[in-house]
Amino acid sequence: MVDTHNDVLSSATMRGLNIAGDLSGKTHSDIARLKKGGVDVQVFSIFCDERFGKDTAFQFANLEIDSLYAIAARNPEKMAVVTTPAQLQQAVSEKKLACMMGVEGGHMMEDQLSNLDSFYKRGVRYMTLTWNNSTSWATSAMDETLKKDSLPHKGLTAFGKQVVQRMNALGMLVDLSHVGEQTFWDAINTTTKPVLVSHSCVYALCPVFRNLKDDQIKAVAKNGGVIDINFYSGFLDSTFQRRLTAFNNRHKAEADSLKALKWVSYEIEEYFLKAYPDEAGSLRPPLSVLLDHIDYIVRLVGVDHVGLGSDFDGISSAPKELNDVTDLPLITKGLLQRGYNKNDIRKILGGNFIRVFSANQVF
């Protein structure tokens, strides 16, 4: 079982919480609950938002990397940081949590290929080309959608294509979650290795800018890559945003006061959904919608190109049955109920990611 995206490092560890302890009720994840949920391989997101830039983003990313190494060093019997498929398999065979890292946002390399090299040397094995914020060399899905008439360029610049080529040369997976459509196509046409889409869903089922359209899904399959389904309600359920907007309108005055304190939108949403749990719970869709996204990709391009990228601890709402990482076996149960065989389920739960990870290795 591989989860290609979890934000607990940035959302909990950097706030002083210890993920090696029991964080039940505070987070979606901790080391013991990952084990209980059957997670064998966890890719931890190295993340900071657009408020970090030159001279701060790279430094903060390294603090998060330091933190994961420190936690692993204190808990060698439970977890191990892995950087190769062989190390991954070794950790799993020893019943340790195999810990990997992905940098979520190209702004953290601060326009320096040397910083990209440093990330790789420190164990990072994928980089999401953009987060919601564009870089000087790649445009994000959010900006291509909301700022399309004011962008200085769309897609990858010449330097952006150098970044993709450098990632290929290093053996670092190119992650196309969060990127704009033009960036997606430029990257697909530049990469020589299978790509990762670490935490995204299907546009045809839920038409939001973060999801992939059918031609993009087909392109990932042709490339040999894998799309890992995000658990966020707003990317799974096309009716969620309407319910969320009504919820937010009921608390508009409080939201305006938080905006005045310079809170950003995702922080405000997260705060409200925790502050009003009964209301928030009524907004959540059923687990079946997540399974629908898996089904859709399987029917469109086959079972070899879909996996799971929960975004736990980076999302404010998940399907009703998925309260934390211990509920992950319900996905396996749901796949069995839908008629998937064990071999196909193994591919979805992690085999497809391991194939793409192995295909990116440089020997």
KOLVEXNU-959404 format. One record per residue (C-alpha): x, y, z; residue in three letters. Coordinates in steps of 0.2 Angstrom, whole numbers, padded with zeros to 4 digits, always signed. Each point is the difference from the previous one (the first is absolute). Example, Ala and Ser with C-alpha at 12.3 -4.5 7.8 and 13.67 -1.06 7.14 Angstrom:
BEGIN
+0062-0022+0039Ala +0006+0017-0003Ser 
***
This chain:
BEGIN
+0000+0000+0000Met +0008+0016-0006Val -0008+0018+0003Asp +0009+0012-0011Thr -0004+0016+0009His -0003+0004+0019Asn +0003+0018+0007Asp +0002-0005+0018Val +0018+0006+0000Leu -0004+0018-0004Ser -0017+0000+0009Ser +0005-0008+0016Ala +0019-0002+0002Thr +0004+0018-0004Met -0013+0005+0013Arg +0009-0010+0013Gly -0010-0016+0000Leu +0008-0016+0001Asn -0006-0012-0013Ile +0009-0015+0009Ala -0013+0003+0014Gly -0019-0002+0000Asp -0008+0015-0009Leu -0017-0007-0001Ser -0013+0014+0000Gly +0013+0012-0006Lys +0006-0007-0017Thr -0005-0012-0013His +0017-0009+0003Ser +0014-0006+0011Asp +0012-0014-0001Ile -0010-0013+0010Ala -0016+0004-0009Arg +0008-0001-0017Leu +0005-0018+0006Lys -0017-0004+0006Lys -0007+0006-0017Gly +0011-0012-0010Gly +0011+0014-0008Val +0017-0008-0004Asp +0007+0015-0010Val -0004+0018+0004Gln +0006+0014-0011Val +0001+0015+0012Phe -0003+0017-0009Ser +0013+0013+0003Ile -0010+0016-0001Phe -0001+0018+0002Cys -0013+0012-0008Asp +0002+0016-0011Glu +0005+0011+0016Arg +0017-0008-0001Phe +0012+0005-0014Gly +0018+0005-0003Lys +0011-0005+0014Asp -0014-0007+0011Thr -0008-0014-0011Ala +0015-0011-0002Phe +0005+0002+0018Gln -0017-0004+0006Phe -0001-0016-0011Ala +0017-0006+0008Asn -0007+0003+0017Leu -0014-0012-0004Glu +0012-0013-0008Ile +0011+0002+0016Asp -0016-0004+0010Ser -0004-0016-0009Leu +0018-0006+0002Tyr +0000+0004+0019Ala -0016-0009+0003Ile +0006-0015-0010Ala +0016+0000+0010Ala -0010+0000+0016Arg -0011-0014-0005Asn +0011-0012-0010Pro -0010-0016+0004Glu -0016+0008-0007Lys +0006+0010-0016Met +0014+0003-0012Ala +0002+0014-0013Val +0002-0009-0017Val +0007+0007-0017Thr +0000-0015-0011Thr -0012-0014-0004Pro +0012-0013+0008Ala +0000+0010+0016Gln -0019+0001-0001Leu -0002-0018-0001Gln +0013-0003+0014Gln -0010+0011+0012Ala -0016-0008-0005Val +0007-0017+0003Ser +0006+0005+0017Glu -0018+0007+0004Lys +0006+0018+0001Lys -0009+0015-0007Leu +0010+0004-0016Ala +0001+0019+0000Cys +0003+0010-0016Met -0001+0019-0003Met -0007+0010-0014Gly +0002+0019-0002Val -0017+0008-0003Glu +0004+0015-0010Gly +0014+0005-0011Gly +0001+0017+0009His +0010-0009+0013Met +0015-0002-0012Met +0001+0019-0001Glu +0004-0001-0019Asp +0017-0009+0004Gln +0003-0017-0008Leu +0013-0002+0014Ser -0014+0000+0012Asn -0009-0013-0010Leu +0016-0010+0001Asp +0001+0002+0019Ser -0018-0006+0002Phe +0004-0016-0009Tyr +0016-0003+0010Lys -0010+0002+0016Arg -0012-0013-0006Gly -0014+0009-0009Val -0007-0011-0013Arg -0014+0011-0008Tyr -0003+0018-0003Met -0017+0008-0004Thr +0005+0013-0013Leu -0012+0013+0007Thr -0011+0001+0015Trp -0015+0012-0002Asn +0012+0014-0002Asn +0009+0001-0017Ser +0019+0001-0001Thr +0010+0011-0012Ser +0002-0016-0011Trp -0017-0009+0002Ala -0018+0005+0001Thr -0012-0008+0013Ser -0017-0006-0003Ala -0007+0013+0011Met +0009+0014-0009Asp -0004-0006-0017Glu -0018-0001+0005Thr -0002+0016+0010Leu +0013+0011-0007Lys +0001-0006-0018Lys -0001+0018-0007Asp +0014+0007+0011Ser +0013-0013-0001Leu +0017+0005-0007Pro +0001-0018-0008His -0009-0017+0000Lys +0008-0017+0002Gly +0018-0003+0002Leu +0013+0012-0005Thr +0017-0006-0007Ala +0006-0001+0018Phe -0015-0009+0005Gly +0004-0013-0013Lys +0018-0001+0007Gln -0008-0004+0017Val -0009-0015-0007Val +0015-0006-0009Gln +0010+0002+0015Arg -0012-0010+0010Met +0000-0014-0013Asn +0019+0000+0001Ala +0000-0001+0019Leu -0014-0013+0001Gly -0012+0011+0009Met -0018-0002-0005Leu -0009+0014-0009Val -0016+0003+0009Asp -0014+0009-0010Leu -0013+0003+0014Ser -0004+0018+0002His +0007+0005-0017Val -0009+0010-0013Gly -0006-0009-0016Glu +0014+0008-0011Gln +0013-0004+0013Thr -0007-0018+0000Phe +0002-0002-0019Trp +0017+0009+0000Asp +0006-0012+0013Ala -0007-0016-0008Ile +0008+0005-0016Asn +0017+0003+0008Thr +0002-0014+0012Thr +0008-0016-0005Thr -0006-0010+0015Lys -0018-0005+0007Pro -0008+0014+0010Val -0009+0000+0017Leu -0016+0010+0003Val +0002-0002+0019Ser -0017+0006+0006His -0013+0005-0013Ser -0017-0006-0006Cys -0011-0001-0016Val -0007+0016-0007Tyr -0014-0009-0009Ala -0007-0005+0017Leu +0004+0016+0009Cys +0004+0014-0011Pro +0013+0011+0010Val +0016+0006-0006Phe +0010-0012+0011Arg -0007-0015-0009Asn +0006-0009-0016Leu -0010+0001-0017Lys -0002-0016-0010Asp +0014+0005-0012Asp +0012+0003+0014Gln -0005-0017+0008Ile +0004-0009-0017Lys +0016+0009-0002Ala +0006-0005+0018Val -0004-0018-0005Ala +0009+0001-0017Lys +0015+0007+0010Asn -0001-0015+0011Gly -0004+0011+0016Gly -0012-0002+0014Val -0014+0011+0007Ile -0002-0001+0019Asp -0018+0005+0006Ile -0001+0014+0012Asn -0013-0002+0014Phe -0005+0018+0002Tyr -0019+0001-0001Ser +0000+0015-0012Gly +0010-0009-0013Phe -0010-0016+0001Leu -0018+0007+0001Asp -0007+0012-0012Ser -0013+0006+0012Thr +0011+0003+0015Phe +0005+0018-0005Gln -0018+0005+0000Arg -0003-0006+0017Arg +0017+0007+0006Leu -0004+0017-0006Thr -0017+0000+0009Ala +0009-0005+0016Phe +0013+0014-0002Asn -0014+0013-0003Asn -0007-0005+0017Arg +0017+0005+0008His +0004+0014-0012Lys +0004+0013+0014Ala +0012-0011+0009Glu +0008-0004-0017Ala +0002+0018-0004Asp +0009+0003+0017Ser +0012-0014-0003Leu +0004+0007-0018Lys +0004+0017+0009Ala +0013-0010+0010Leu +0008-0006-0016Lys -0006-0018+0001Trp +0000-0008-0018Val -0016-0009-0007Ser +0006-0018+0004Tyr +0004+0005+0018Glu -0018+0008+0002Ile -0009-0015-0007Glu +0010-0012+0011Glu -0004+0010+0015Tyr -0018+0001-0003Phe -0002-0019-0003Leu +0009-0003+0016Lys -0010+0013+0010Ala -0017-0006-0006Tyr +0002-0019-0001Pro -0018-0004-0001Asp -0004+0012-0014Glu +0017-0006-0009Ala -0005-0018+0002Gly -0016+0002-0009Ser +0010+0007-0015Leu +0010-0016-0003Arg -0004-0011-0015Pro +0000-0019+0002Pro +0015-0011-0004Leu -0008-0006-0016Ser +0005+0016-0008Val +0018-0004+0002Leu -0002-0017-0007Leu -0009+0008-0015Asp +0015+0009-0004His +0011-0015+0000Ile -0013-0009-0010Asp +0000+0014-0013Tyr +0019-0001-0003Ile +0000-0019-0001Val -0014+0000-0013Arg +0009+0014-0010Leu +0018-0006+0000Val +0001-0016+0010Gly +0005-0005+0018Val +0018+0004-0002Asp -0001+0019+0001His -0009+0003+0017Val +0004+0000+0018Gly -0003+0009+0016Leu +0007+0017+0006Gly -0011+0005+0015Ser +0006+0017+0004Asp -0004-0004+0018Phe +0005+0014+0011Asp -0001+0012-0014Gly -0018-0001-0003Ile -0015+0006+0011Ser -0013-0012-0006Ser +0000-0018-0006Ala -0014-0013-0004Pro -0010-0004+0016Lys +0008-0017+0002Glu +0018+0006-0001Leu +0003+0009+0017Asn +0018-0004+0001Asp +0013-0011-0007Val -0006-0015+0010Thr -0015+0000-0011Asp +0010-0004-0016Leu -0005-0019+0000Pro -0018+0006-0005Leu +0007+0004-0017Ile +0006-0018-0002Thr -0017-0006+0006Lys -0009+0012-0013Gly +0011-0006-0014Leu -0003-0018+0004Leu -0019+0003+0000Gln +0001+0008-0017Arg +0008-0015-0007Gly +0018+0004-0001Tyr +0012-0015+0002Asn +0014-0001+0012Lys +0014+0003-0013Asn -0009+0016-0006Asp -0003+0006+0017Ile +0019-0002+0004Arg +0004+0011-0015Lys -0012+0013+0006Ile +0006+0000+0018Leu +0018+0002-0004Gly +0007-0011-0014Gly -0003+0013-0014Asn +0010+0013+0010Phe +0014-0012+0003Ile +0001-0004-0018Arg +0001+0019-0005Val +0013+0003+0014Phe +0010-0014-0006Ser -0001+0006-0018Ala +0007+0017+0005Asn +0016-0007+0008Gln +0017+0004-0007Val +0013-0013+0001Phe 
***
